């Protein structure tokens, strides 16, 4: 198996694609224009704002909005014999917490209480003079975390962006000198992900085509994610059982991959094509478990063989990819989606990077919908600093009232 890591170190975000044998295996992104967001692994000195005995939970001010959420089971380390959250924490109390799940929509980050004795040396020293809420330890950025977690087995690491390339080499010299020689700067700035963009966009669409011509449909609901398996016109043989088994096996292998790429968590219910033989249903479960193991997906599986249903429970650590990039469309009563202002703005910044490298030194004008242009202008200082490394002389934003949100124009 050949592993390659592609890193786009852009103006507004870092995007990471881990490729296995030339196929997209893992996809991660991290916004750079919202430094206040709490990330998984951050250690924060917070203050309890509200204790909710009925929920067996507490809310903790950690410097973000909304407050973080601390469940009883994640607070019991402070009082291991406590049967009630109110015996663990009180309102107004200073408390050390670690972020275990990022904020999702209107829900704040999920927290776990820490004992002061568990603090590493530097955060422990910082705590002595700190006043809550304050972050005592922040996880490394996405480039450093990816190199730390995935680079040991990678044959090649390609980075698009001079600043990201320099940061990666600096990290390797300090922590992983043996992999520095594998890091290369991409020769065509802004174009590293060109061959992946269509597939990445497809991760926000419901239908995924299988090699046989069948497909799976992935639909989020309020309480769970539904996955439906369809054979289409595929027929493996005269036997319906063999046809159904072949499609189901393809679907099982793809479901584990899609769960990881789309960052789907919580309850997932997969409706496979019904099979008559119990042994064939066990083959489906085995293939599904293998797929999840390949994509480092930890989940619990239960099934109803006679109905062809498989229930998967997977812990949430981030919002699903669809929720990160899309929102409910206010003009659509049928549950439609439109791209968020931030996701359109980030697409614009990628186009700006390309324009800056194709016409170095020339000013760039961005024409966009008013809400998108306002989002970009509000972060104009940060954006222009980041663009300095891409050879951009001047950048301006022009709101266009006639533009739909997803329409924009980038010109020099």
N, C-alpha and C positions, 0 to 999 in steps of 0.2 A: 504494500500500500504506500502510495506517494502522497505526502502532505505538503501543501503550499499555503502560505499565509499572505493575503493581500490586504494592505492597509491604506486607506485613503485618509490622510490627515488634512482635512479641509479647513475652511474658515469658520464654519458654523458647527461642524460635527466631525467626529472620528467614526469611520466605518471600517469594520473588520469582516473579511470573508475568509473562512478556513475551507480550503478545497481538498477533497480526498479523491485521488485518482481523476483529477480534472472536473469533479462534480462538487457543487456547493454543499458543504457539510454543516457549517455553522455560520451564522450571521449575527453580528452585534453592532450596535451604534451607541454613541454617547454625544449628547448635545454639549456644545462648548459655550453657548451664550446664556446659560443659566447656572452660574457657578454656585448658587445657594442651594440647589437641590441636594438632598441627602442621598448618598449612595450606599449600597449594601457594603457592610464592613466598617463604615464610619463609626467612630466612638464619640459620643456627645455627652457633655454635662448638661442635663436638662432640668426642668422644674415641673413637678406634677401640678396640672391645672385643674383636673377634675377626676374624682374617683366615682366609678359607677358600679355599686354593689350588685345591682340587678343584672348587669352585663358581665360581672366579674372581670372588669377591665378598668384601665385608667388612661387618661389623655395627658401627654407630656409635651410641654413647650420645648422645641429643639431648634428654634430659629427659622422654621419654615411654616408655611400655611398650606393645609391645615396642620394642627398638632399631630404628633406621633401617637400611635396606638399601642398600649402595653396590655397584653392579656394576662390573666392570673397565672397561667402555666409558665409564662415567660418572666414572671416577677417572683416566683416562689423561691428562687435562689437567694433572695434577700431574707426570707423567713421560711425555711423549708417545711416547717410543720403547719404553716398557716393554711386554714381551710377557706379563708375569705380574702379577697383582694384588699379590703380595708385594713387587714392586719399586716399587709406587706408594705403599703405606701399610704401616705396622707397628702392631702392637698397642701401645696406650698413647699413640699419637700424637694431638696436637691437630689438628683438621681443620675447615676451613670448608666447609659444605655448604648447598645450597639444596634445599628440598623440591619434588619434581617430581610426586609422587603421594601422596595421603593414605593413611593406614593403612586396611587392608581386613581386617576380621575379626581373625584372629590374626597377620596379617602387618603389620610396621611400615611406616612411610612409606618411599617410594622417594626416594633422594637423588642429587644430582649434586655432585661436588667443585668448589669455587671457589678460584681464586687470590686471595690477599690484595689483589692489584692491582686486582681486579675489584669490590672493595667500594665502595659509595657512601660519601660523606664521613661521615655520622653513624654507620653501622655500623662503619666503619674506626676512628673515634675511640673507640667503645665497646669495641672488641676489645682495645685496649691494656691495659685493666685488668680484662678479663673472664676468668673461669675456667670451663672447660667442665663440664657442658653449659649453655649459655645462648643464648637467642634474641637476636640482634643486630638483626634487622629483622623486623617482623611485617607481613604484608599488611593493607591496610585491611579493615574489615568488609564484609559482603556488600552493604550498601546503597551504600557508597562505590564498591565495585568495579563494581556494576551501573550506577550513574550514569556512571562513567568509561567503561565499555565499551559501553553500550546507549542512553544518554539523548540523545545528539546527534541521532538520527533520530526520537525519540519525540515525538508530538504532545501527550501528557499523561502525567503521573506522579502516581499516586494513592497516598497513604500512610495506612495504618490504624495509628494509634498516635502520640500526641503527641510522645513522646521520639524516635521514628524520624523524624518530620516535622521536628523541630528539628535533628537531626543531618544530615539531607539538605540542609536550607537552609544550614547552616553549611558543609558540604562545597562546595556550589555557589558560595557567595560567595567561597570561597578558590580554587577550581579551575575552575568552569564557570559564571560569573555569567550567561551568556546563557540558561541553561535554568531559572533559579530561578523565573521567572514561570509555568512550566508545572507546578510542583509544587503539589498540592492535598491538604489533609487530608480524609480520608473522613469523611462526616457521621454515619455509624452505626458507632461503634467496635465492633470485633470481628466485623463482618459482611462485610468486603470480599471474602473468598474464598467466600462462601456459594454462589454459583452455580457455583463450580469444584470444590467438595469432592467431588462424585460422580465427576467425571472424574479427579480426582487419586487417589481411592481405586481407580478402575478401572485405574490404571497398575500396580497390584500384582496384577491378575488376568490370567490367561493369554490370554483371548479378546478380540480387538478386532474389532468389526463394521465391515464396509466398506459404503459407500453402496449398492452393488448388492444387498446382502443376504448376500454371501459373508463370509468372515472370515479372520483370521490368528490362529494360536495360537502364543504365545511361551512357551517352556519352558526354564528354565536347567538345565544338567546339570553334572557335575563338571568337564568339560573344555571345554564350549562352550555357546552358547545356540542352541537349535533353534527355527526359525520355519517353521511349516507353513501353506501357503496352501490354502484350501478355497473352492469355488464355492457351496456350499449348494444352494439350489434355483434359483439365478439362471440364466437362459438368455437371452442377448442376441439370439440368432437361431437358425435351424435348424442353423447351423454350430458344431460343437464347438470348432473352432479359434478362431472369433471370440469365443465365450463365454469360453474360457480366457484369451485375450489381454486381454479387458476386465477380468476379475477380477485377472489378474496385474499389469496396469498400476495398478489401484487399490491393490493390495497393495504394489507397489514404492514408490509415493508415500507410503504410510502407514508402511512399515518404516523409512525414514529419519527420520521424525518420532518414531516410538516409540523408536528407538535413542537419540535425543537426550533425550527426556523421561524415559525409564527409566534413562538413563546406563549403557547396555549397552556393555561393551567386551570386548576379547579376541577370540576366534574366534566368529563368528556364521555359522551355516549355514542358508540359506533354501531351502526345498523348494517351488518354484513348480509350478503345474500344467504338465505337459509340453506342449510345443508342437511341431508337425510342421515348421513353417517356421523356418529359421535367422534370417531377417530379423525375425520376430516376437520371437525370443529377444533379439535385439540391441535391440529397442525396450524390452524389460523392463530390460535393463542401463542403457540411457540414462535411463529414468525413475528408476531407483534412484539413479544418480549425481546426477541433478538434485535429488532429494529430499534427499540427504545434503548437497549444496551449500547448499540453502535453509536447512537447519538447522545449518550450520557444522560438519558432521561430516566429519572427515578420516579416510579409511579406504582400504584396498587391497581390490580386488575381483577375484576369479577365478571362472570358471564351468565347469560341465559341461553344455552345452546339451542333450545327448541324455537326460540324467537330470533336467533341470529344476532342478539344484542350483546355488546361487550361494554362494560362501564369501566372507565379509567379515571383514577383520582391522582392528580399531579399537583404538587405544591406550587403556588404562585410566588415568583420573586420579582417579576416586572409586569407591567401592563402588556397584554397581547399586542403584537405588531400592528394589527388593525386599529386598536385603540390609540396607539402612539401616533399614528399618521392620519386617522380619519375620525370624523364625528358624525353624529346623526344629522341628517339633512332636514332643516326646519321646514322646507317646502315639500317634503315627501312624507305622506302618511303611511307609506308601505314599508317603512323601516329602511330606507335608503341611506347611503353615506356620502359625505363629501370630504375632501382633504382638509385638514386643519390649516390655519394660517401659518403655523410654524413649519409644517411639512412642505408647503408651497414655497415659503421663504428659503428653506434649506435647499430645495431644488434650484431656486434662482441663484443662490450663492455658488452652487456647483457650476452653473452656466457662466457666472461671472469669473470664476477661476479659469475656465476654458477660454473665455474671451480675453482675459488678461494675458494668458500665455501665448495666444495666437497673435495678439497685437500689443506687444510689450510697450509700455510707456504712454499708450493712448488712453484718454478718459473713457469710462464706461457709463452708459445711461441705462438704468433699469426702469421700465414701465410696467406697472403692476396694479392690481385692484387696490382700492384705497386702504382696506384693512391690512393687506400684506405689505404695502409700501410703508404704512405707519409702524408696523412691527419691525421692519428693517431699519427705518430711520431712528427708532428708539434705541437701537443697538448699533447705530452707525459708527460710534467711536471704536468699539471693539472690532467691528467688521473691517474698518479701514486699517487698523493695526495689523490684523491678520493678513490682509491683502498685500501688505508691504512685501511679504516674502514671495508673492506671486507676480511681482513686477508691475503692479497697477499704479498709475499716476493719480487718477482722480475718479471717484465714484459718486454718482448722484441718483436719487430715487424720485420718480415722477408718478404720482397717483393718477389712475385713469378710471373715472367713474363708469365708463362703459365696459370695462373688463370684468368678466366673471372671475371668481376667485382663482381658478386654476390657470387662467390665461396670463401670460407675461411675455415681455420682450426684452432681451438684453442686447444692446448694440454699442459699437464703438464709434 
